[in-house]
Amino acid sequence: MAQAQRLLLANLFVALAYAATGWLGLQVPFAGEAVTLIWPPTGIAFAAIWRGGPRLLPGIFAGAAGLNLLMFGNPVFALLVGLGNCLPSLAAFAWLTRTRGERPLFDGPGGLVAFLVVPVLLSPMLSATVGTLAALAGGANLGEGIVSAWVSWWVGDAMGVLLVAPPLILMAAPGATALLRRRWVTALGLVVGGTVLLSAMALVEPLWLREGGRFALFCLILTAGLRLGLLGTAIYTLMVATGLTVMTARGLGPFAAADYHASFATLLAALSILSVAGLSLATVMATLRRVMLAEREARHQAEQALTRLCQTQDNLVQAEKMASLGRLVAGIAHEVNTPVGTALAAATRLANDTRGIEQALSSGTLRREQMNEYIDATSLAARILQSNMERAARLIESFKHVAVDRTRQDRRRFDLAGYLEEVVISLRPQTRKTPHAIALTGATRLSADTYPDAVAQLVTNLLVNAVTHAFPDGRSGRVELDLRADPSGWIELRVRDDGKGMAQDQLERIFEPFFTTGREKGGSGLGLYLAYSQVTQKLGGTLTVESSAPNQGTCFLARFPAVAPPSDQAGTPPAVPAPIDLAAKRRSA
């Protein structure tokens, strides 16, 4: 029941609006008493059908038939005109719904063209044809003839749709007035400017003001199209059209002339140009705004995705560091276990021999030969204990230095050559399982003031990468770490191997994160990227790679200053294709 009441009220409102605006339109007749060059009810009818659907046809028919019955007292003419006023809106609605589906009418240039072609130009031909036949059947006065009446009827309905339908359709859209509310000062200024201009043209009639006023009105509507959006432009154009129509009907304004018909012909041409130009410009601006908003939203989503990607990458890099440290701990534990086990065996043997000597001494059966054997065994056990404990102590000391430096990222001055030896020793549990020879060459003592954790990560990743990937099929090879300093205060660390080398496409991507040729072996593709990041970002240097020919080996060259730059200045431009710089991408976005 409530829905039926709402529908009844809606039809009643449409009928009253149709009749009221129709009465106003008949105050400006053009071809006879029943034809006017601007017929606002046609725009109301199309807007009602487009927003409410065919269920509002009874209100349109009732408004049209009732108005014509009251104005002309001819039932046949009133009924036929009422039917003729329903046909164009229904036909335009059916055609646009079929071709455009659920898309809004004014959603871009395509929607505007569809509106101008179907509801404005084509569908009014139906109402003009039915209305002219109805006038003939009802005996109405058609003025200058049937053709003139048909053209006038068609133009009047077309102008009604062009001027009245857009603001009604756009006003009902969600959020339609948001732009007008934000720019209400501009809207108020345009209204005041238009009112003052129309008043001046109505009161003063020099030629320069008439011609300048036309141009000024065109500029005002274009300004509305630029600043107020589609709804603001449609409303402003309707206001200007109403003012010009009233002024021209009274023989005032820039379009008034001695010939009444010529005045309105010029006015309608100007209104058509103004309205189409304003709507076109507003449509273009609305499309640009939608594109900008879509681009802004896409950029926001891309920034969020980039942030999540950066966090994920940081987590993976940190996990790679911890995994590398875990492998180091496991290897050191296994390596230390060997000398400790040997020392324990020697100590156990020494303890057993000592108990035997004690028993022989207490029983008085100790012989010289037995004592000499005990002394020789004790000396051997002492040498075994000393050598193995020294080996274990050295491993533990190297592990302590390297492991502490990897967990503490402090900058300090240290002997880089000795530190590299400790790193290589800490990696021996991983490298001794391979048949490859690891050699340290170059400087035997080299002082540096830099970050030992970054140096350890660099050497570890380059060395492990060489012994893992450079020698296929298990063949033996040589990996050489060459450390030197140049006169300019820069350190050069080369990690060379005589393995299979690299192809050109691999060299171009070697430092990219997640690029690996050993994915099936569990490679993450972060080792060399992590090494590159340590050199370029923390040590303030560069990392390059060369591989001249197949089976001629690969050489990584890390160059960094002996005195590391401050953290905010680290990171010189690389000399090779750089890995993905997510921070730079975030800043450029």
C-alpha positions in Angstrom: 0.0 0.0 0.0 2.8 2.4 0.9 4.5 1.7 -2.4 1.3 2.4 -4.4 0.8 5.6 -2.5 4.3 6.8 -3.3 3.7 5.9 -7.0 0.5 7.8 -7.0 2.1 10.9 -5.4 5.0 10.7 -7.9 2.6 10.6 -10.8 0.6 13.5 -9.3 3.8 15.5 -8.8 4.9 14.9 -12.4 1.4 15.9 -13.7 1.4 19.1 -11.8 5.0 20.0 -12.8 4.2 19.2 -16.4 1.1 21.4 -16.4 2.7 24.3 -14.6 5.8 24.5 -16.9 3.5 23.9 -20.0 1.4 26.8 -19.0 4.5 29.0 -18.8 5.7 27.7 -22.2 2.4 28.6 -23.8 2.9 32.2 -22.8 5.5 32.4 -25.6 3.6 31.1 -28.6 5.4 30.8 -32.0 3.4 29.0 -34.6 -0.2 29.5 -33.7 -1.7 29.3 -30.3 -0.6 25.7 -29.5 3.0 25.7 -30.6 6.0 27.3 -28.8 9.7 27.2 -29.6 10.7 26.2 -26.0 8.5 23.5 -24.4 9.9 22.7 -20.9 7.4 19.8 -20.2 9.2 17.6 -22.7 12.4 17.8 -20.6 10.4 17.1 -17.4 8.8 14.1 -19.1 12.1 12.6 -20.3 13.8 13.2 -16.9 10.8 11.5 -15.1 10.9 8.5 -17.4 14.7 8.2 -17.2 14.8 8.4 -13.4 11.5 6.6 -12.5 10.8 4.4 -15.5 7.6 3.9 -17.5 5.5 3.8 -14.3 5.4 7.6 -14.4 3.8 7.7 -17.9 0.3 8.2 -16.3 1.5 11.4 -14.7 2.9 12.7 -18.0 -0.3 11.8 -19.9 -2.5 13.4 -17.3 -0.5 16.6 -17.2 -0.4 17.0 -20.9 -4.0 16.1 -21.6 -5.3 18.1 -18.7 -3.3 21.2 -19.6 -4.4 21.2 -23.3 -8.0 20.5 -22.2 -8.0 23.5 -19.9 -6.2 25.8 -22.4 -8.1 24.9 -25.6 -11.2 23.0 -24.5 -10.9 20.3 -27.2 -11.0 16.7 -25.8 -9.8 15.1 -29.0 -6.8 17.4 -29.3 -6.0 17.1 -25.6 -6.0 13.3 -25.6 -4.0 13.1 -28.8 -1.4 15.6 -27.5 -1.2 13.8 -24.2 -0.4 10.6 -26.1 2.1 12.4 -28.3 3.9 13.8 -25.3 4.4 10.3 -23.8 5.8 8.7 -27.0 9.1 10.5 -27.4 10.2 10.0 -23.7 9.2 6.4 -23.8 11.0 5.8 -27.1 14.2 7.5 -26.0 14.1 5.6 -22.7 13.7 2.3 -24.5 16.5 3.0 -27.0 19.0 4.3 -24.5 18.3 1.5 -22.0 18.9 -1.1 -24.7 22.1 0.5 -26.0 23.7 1.8 -22.8 22.4 -0.7 -20.2 22.9 0.4 -16.6 25.5 3.1 -17.3 24.6 6.7 -16.3 23.5 8.9 -19.2 26.1 11.6 -18.7 29.1 9.3 -18.0 31.4 10.8 -20.7 31.4 12.0 -24.2 29.6 8.9 -25.5 26.7 9.5 -23.1 26.5 13.1 -24.0 26.4 12.3 -27.7 23.7 9.7 -27.1 21.6 12.2 -25.2 22.0 14.9 -27.9 21.1 12.4 -30.7 18.2 10.4 -29.3 16.2 12.4 -26.7 17.1 15.8 -28.2 17.1 15.3 -32.0 15.2 12.1 -32.9 12.4 11.4 -30.3 10.8 14.9 -30.5 9.9 14.1 -34.1 7.3 11.7 -32.7 5.6 14.3 -30.6 5.8 16.9 -33.4 4.1 14.5 -35.8 1.4 13.4 -33.4 0.9 17.0 -32.1 0.5 18.4 -35.7 -2.0 15.6 -36.6 -3.8 16.3 -33.4 -4.0 20.0 -34.1 -5.4 19.2 -37.6 -8.0 16.8 -36.1 -9.0 19.2 -33.4 -9.2 22.2 -35.7 -6.5 24.2 -33.9 -4.9 27.2 -35.4 -1.5 26.3 -36.9 -0.5 29.8 -37.9 1.8 29.7 -41.0 1.1 26.1 -42.1 1.6 22.5 -41.3 5.3 22.3 -42.1 6.1 25.4 -40.0 4.0 24.0 -37.2 5.8 20.6 -37.3 9.2 22.2 -37.3 8.3 24.6 -34.5 6.9 21.8 -32.5 10.0 19.6 -33.0 12.3 22.5 -32.1 10.3 23.4 -29.0 10.4 19.8 -27.7 14.1 19.4 -28.5 14.9 22.6 -26.7 12.9 21.6 -23.7 14.8 18.3 -23.4 18.2 20.0 -24.0 17.7 22.7 -21.4 15.5 21.1 -18.7 16.3 17.4 -18.7 20.0 17.5 -17.8 19.7 19.4 -14.4 16.8 17.2 -13.4 18.6 14.0 -14.2 21.9 15.0 -12.8 20.4 16.4 -9.6 19.0 13.0 -8.7 22.4 11.3 -8.9 24.1 10.4 -5.6 26.7 13.0 -4.6 25.7 15.3 -7.5 25.8 18.6 -5.4 29.2 17.9 -3.8 31.1 19.9 -6.3 28.6 22.8 -6.1 28.9 22.8 -2.3 32.6 23.0 -2.4 32.6 25.8 -5.0 29.6 27.7 -3.8 31.5 31.0 -4.0 32.2 30.5 -7.7 28.6 29.5 -8.3 27.3 32.6 -6.5 29.7 34.8 -8.4 28.5 33.4 -11.7 24.9 33.8 -10.8 25.4 37.4 -9.7 27.5 38.1 -12.8 24.9 36.7 -15.1 22.1 38.6 -13.4 23.9 41.9 -13.7 24.8 41.2 -17.3 21.2 40.3 -18.3 19.9 43.3 -16.4 22.3 45.6 -18.2 21.4 44.2 -21.6 17.7 44.6 -20.8 18.0 48.2 -19.7 20.7 49.6 -22.1 20.6 48.9 -25.8 23.8 50.1 -27.5 25.1 47.8 -30.2 28.5 47.2 -28.4 26.8 46.0 -25.3 24.5 43.7 -27.2 27.4 42.0 -29.1 29.7 42.0 -26.0 26.9 40.7 -23.9 26.5 37.6 -26.1 30.2 36.9 -25.9 30.2 37.5 -22.1 27.3 35.0 -21.7 29.2 32.4 -23.6 32.2 33.0 -21.4 30.1 32.7 -18.3 28.7 29.3 -19.4 32.1 28.0 -20.3 33.4 29.1 -16.9 30.6 27.2 -15.3 31.6 24.2 -17.4 35.2 24.4 -16.2 34.4 25.0 -12.5 30.9 23.8 -11.6 30.7 20.4 -13.3 27.8 19.0 -15.3 25.1 19.8 -12.8 26.2 23.4 -12.2 26.6 24.0 -15.9 23.1 22.6 -16.7 21.5 24.7 -14.0 23.3 27.8 -15.0 22.5 27.3 -18.7 18.8 26.9 -17.8 18.9 30.1 -15.7 20.5 32.1 -18.5 18.0 30.5 -21.1 15.1 31.5 -18.9 16.2 35.1 -18.6 17.0 35.4 -22.3 13.6 33.9 -23.3 11.7 36.3 -21.0 13.7 39.3 -22.3 13.3 38.3 -25.9 9.5 37.8 -25.5 9.3 41.3 -24.2 11.4 42.7 -27.0 14.5 43.3 -24.8 18.0 42.0 -24.7 20.7 41.1 -27.2 18.4 38.9 -29.4 15.3 41.2 -29.6 14.5 42.3 -33.2 11.6 43.9 -35.0 10.5 40.5 -36.4 9.2 38.3 -33.5 10.0 35.0 -35.3 13.5 36.1 -36.3 14.2 37.1 -32.6 13.3 33.6 -31.4 15.1 31.9 -34.2 18.3 33.7 -33.3 17.7 33.1 -29.6 17.2 29.3 -30.1 20.4 29.1 -32.2 22.4 30.9 -29.5 20.8 28.8 -26.7 21.6 25.6 -28.6 25.3 26.6 -29.0 25.6 27.8 -25.4 24.0 24.6 -24.0 25.9 22.1 -26.1 29.2 23.9 -25.6 28.7 24.1 -21.8 27.6 20.5 -21.5 30.5 19.3 -23.7 33.1 21.2 -21.7 31.6 20.1 -18.4 31.5 16.5 -19.7 35.2 16.7 -20.7 36.1 18.2 -17.3 34.1 15.5 -15.5 35.8 12.8 -17.4 39.2 14.3 -16.6 38.3 14.5 -13.0 37.2 10.9 -13.0 40.4 9.9 -14.7 42.5 11.9 -12.1 40.6 10.3 -9.2 41.0 6.9 -10.7 44.7 7.5 -11.2 45.0 8.9 -7.7 43.3 5.8 -6.3 45.4 3.5 -8.4 48.5 5.3 -7.2 47.4 5.0 -3.6 46.8 1.3 -4.0 50.2 0.9 -5.8 51.9 2.7 -2.9 50.2 0.5 -0.4 51.2 -2.6 -2.4 54.8 -1.2 -2.7 54.9 -0.7 1.0 53.8 -4.2 1.7 56.3 -5.4 -0.9 59.1 -3.5 0.8 58.1 -4.9 4.2 58.1 -8.4 2.7 61.4 -7.9 1.0 62.9 -6.5 4.3 61.6 -9.6 6.1 63.0 -11.9 3.5 66.4 -10.2 3.6 66.4 -10.4 7.4 65.4 -14.0 7.2 68.3 -14.7 4.8 70.7 -13.0 7.2 69.4 -15.2 10.1 69.6 -18.3 7.9 73.2 -17.5 7.0 74.0 -17.0 10.7 72.2 -20.2 11.5 74.3 -22.1 9.0 77.4 -20.5 10.4 76.4 -21.6 14.0 75.6 -25.2 12.9 78.9 -25.4 10.9 81.0 -24.0 13.8 79.3 -26.4 16.2 80.1 -29.3 14.0 83.7 -28.1 13.4 84.4 -27.5 17.1 83.1 -30.9 17.9 86.0 -32.6 16.2 88.9 -31.1 18.1 86.9 -31.2 21.4 86.2 -34.9 20.8 89.8 -35.6 20.0 90.9 -33.7 23.1 88.4 -35.6 25.2 89.7 -39.0 23.9 93.3 -38.0 24.7 92.3 -36.8 28.2 90.4 -40.0 28.8 93.4 -42.1 27.8 95.6 -39.9 30.0 93.3 -40.4 33.0 93.3 -44.2 32.5 97.1 -44.3 32.2 97.4 -42.2 35.3 95.2 -44.5 37.3 97.3 -47.5 36.2 100.5 -45.7 37.4 98.8 -44.8 40.7 97.9 -48.5 41.3 101.3 -49.7 40.4 102.9 -47.1 42.7 100.7 -48.1 45.6 101.4 -51.8 45.2 105.1 -51.3 44.8 105.1 -52.9 41.3 106.0 -49.8 39.3 108.7 -50.5 36.8 111.0 -48.1 34.9 109.8 -49.2 31.5 106.2 -48.6 32.7 107.1 -45.1 33.9 108.8 -44.3 30.7 105.8 -45.4 28.6 103.6 -43.3 30.8 105.8 -40.2 30.4 105.7 -40.7 26.6 101.9 -41.1 26.5 101.5 -38.1 28.8 103.6 -36.0 26.5 101.7 -37.2 23.4 98.4 -36.5 25.1 99.5 -33.1 26.1 100.5 -32.3 22.5 97.1 -33.6 21.3 95.2 -31.6 23.9 97.1 -28.4 23.2 96.8 -28.6 19.4 93.1 -29.5 19.5 92.2 -26.9 22.2 94.1 -24.3 20.2 92.2 -25.3 17.1 88.9 -25.1 19.0 89.8 -21.8 20.6 90.6 -20.3 17.2 87.4 -21.5 15.8 85.4 -20.1 18.7 87.3 -16.8 18.6 86.6 -16.5 14.9 83.0 -17.4 15.4 82.7 -14.9 18.2 84.1 -12.0 16.2 82.1 -12.8 13.1 78.8 -13.7 14.8 78.9 -10.7 17.1 79.6 -8.4 14.2 76.7 -9.8 12.3 74.3 -9.2 15.1 75.7 -5.9 16.1 75.9 -3.4 13.3 78.5 -1.1 14.9 81.2 0.7 13.0 84.7 0.3 14.3 88.4 0.3 13.2 89.9 -3.1 12.7 92.4 -5.1 10.6 90.5 -6.0 7.5 92.9 -8.7 6.3 92.9 -10.5 9.7 89.1 -10.2 9.8 88.7 -11.7 6.4 90.8 -14.7 7.6 88.5 -15.1 10.5 85.5 -15.0 8.2 87.0 -17.7 6.0 87.8 -19.8 9.0 84.2 -19.5 10.2 83.0 -20.6 6.8 85.3 -23.7 6.8 82.5 -26.1 8.0 80.6 -25.2 4.8 83.6 -25.1 2.4 85.6 -28.0 3.6 82.8 -30.4 2.4 83.7 -29.3 -1.2 86.8 -30.2 -3.1 87.6 -26.5 -3.8 90.7 -24.6 -2.6 90.1 -21.3 -0.8 93.0 -18.8 -0.9 93.6 -15.4 0.6 96.0 -13.2 -1.3 97.0 -9.6 -1.4 97.5 -7.4 1.7 98.3 -9.2 4.9 97.5 -6.2 7.1 95.1 -3.5 6.1 93.4 -1.1 8.6 89.8 0.0 7.9 87.2 2.1 9.7 84.0 0.6 8.5 81.2 -1.9 9.3 82.5 -5.4 9.9 79.0 -7.0 9.7 78.6 -5.7 6.2 82.1 -7.0 5.2 81.3 -10.4 6.8 77.9 -10.6 4.9 79.6 -9.6 1.6 82.4 -12.1 1.9 80.1 -14.9 3.1 77.6 -14.4 0.3 80.2 -14.1 -2.5 82.2 -17.1 -1.2 79.2 -19.3 -0.7 77.8 -18.3 -4.1 81.2 -19.3 -5.8 81.5 -22.7 -4.2 77.7 -23.4 -4.8 77.3 -22.3 -8.4 80.7 -21.9 -10.1 81.6 -25.6 -10.3 79.0 -27.9 -11.8 79.2 -31.7 -11.7 81.2 -31.7 -8.5 84.5 -30.9 -10.2 87.1 -29.1 -8.0 88.2 -25.5 -8.4 89.9 -22.6 -6.8 88.3 -19.5 -5.2 90.6 -16.6 -4.5 89.9 -13.6 -2.2 92.3 -10.9 -3.2 92.5 -7.8 -0.9 94.3 -4.6 -1.9 94.2 -0.9 -1.2 94.7 1.9 -3.8 96.5 5.2 -3.2 93.1 7.1 -3.1 92.1 5.4 0.1 89.7 2.8 -1.4 89.8 -0.9 -0.8 89.4 -3.4 -3.5 88.2 -6.9 -2.7 88.1 -9.4 -5.6 86.5 -12.8 -5.3 87.6 -14.9 -8.3 86.9 -18.4 -9.3 87.9 -20.6 -12.2 84.5 -22.1 -12.7 82.0 -22.1 -15.5 81.4 -18.4 -15.7 78.1 -16.6 -16.5 76.0 -15.9 -19.5 75.3 -12.3 -20.5 71.6 -12.4 -19.6 72.6 -13.6 -16.1 75.1 -10.9 -15.7 72.5 -8.2 -16.4 70.2 -9.6 -13.7 72.7 -11.0 -11.2 72.0 -8.4 -8.5 68.2 -8.4 -8.8 66.4 -9.6 -5.7 64.9 -13.1 -6.1 66.8 -13.9 -9.3 68.5 -17.3 -9.0 69.5 -20.1 -11.3 69.3 -22.6 -8.4 65.7 -22.4 -7.4 65.3 -26.1 -7.6 68.2 -26.4 -5.1 66.5 -24.2 -2.6 68.1 -20.9 -3.7 66.2 -17.7 -2.6 67.9 -15.3 -5.0 68.7 -12.9 -2.1 72.4 -13.7 -1.5 74.0 -11.5 -4.2 71.3 -8.9 -3.8 72.2 -8.7 -0.1 75.9 -8.5 -0.9 75.2 -5.7 -3.3 73.1 -3.8 -0.8 75.8 -4.1 1.9 78.4 -2.6 -0.4 76.4 0.1 -2.0 74.2 1.2 0.9 76.3 0.6 4.0 80.0 0.5 2.9 79.4 3.4 0.4 81.0 1.6 -2.5 80.3 -0.4 -5.6 80.0 -4.1 -6.5 80.6 -5.2 -10.1 80.9 -8.6 -11.8 82.9 -9.8 -14.8 82.7 -13.0 -16.8 84.5 -12.7 -20.1 84.0 -16.2 -21.6 82.5 -19.6 -20.8 84.6 -21.8 -18.4 86.9 -18.8 -17.7 85.5 -18.1 -14.3 83.8 -15.1 -12.7 85.3 -12.1 -10.8 83.3 -10.0 -8.3 85.0 -6.7 -7.5 83.9 -4.8 -4.4 85.3 -1.3 -4.0 84.6 0.8 -0.9 86.4 3.4 1.0 88.7 2.4 3.9 86.9 5.0 6.0 83.2 4.5 5.5 81.1 7.6 4.8 78.3 8.7 7.2 75.2 6.6 6.9 73.2 9.4 5.1 75.9 9.6 2.4 76.5 5.9 1.7 75.5 4.5 -1.6 77.3 5.7 -4.7 75.7 5.1 -8.1 76.4 1.5 -9.3 78.4 0.8 -12.4 76.2 -2.2 -13.4 72.5 -2.6 -13.8 71.1 -1.8 -10.4 68.6 -4.1 -8.6 65.1 -2.9 -7.9 65.4 0.3 -5.8 62.0 0.2 -4.0 62.8 3.3 -2.0 63.4 5.3 -5.2 60.2 3.9 -6.7 58.2 4.9 -3.6 59.6 8.5 -3.8 58.9 8.9 -7.5 55.3 7.6 -7.1 
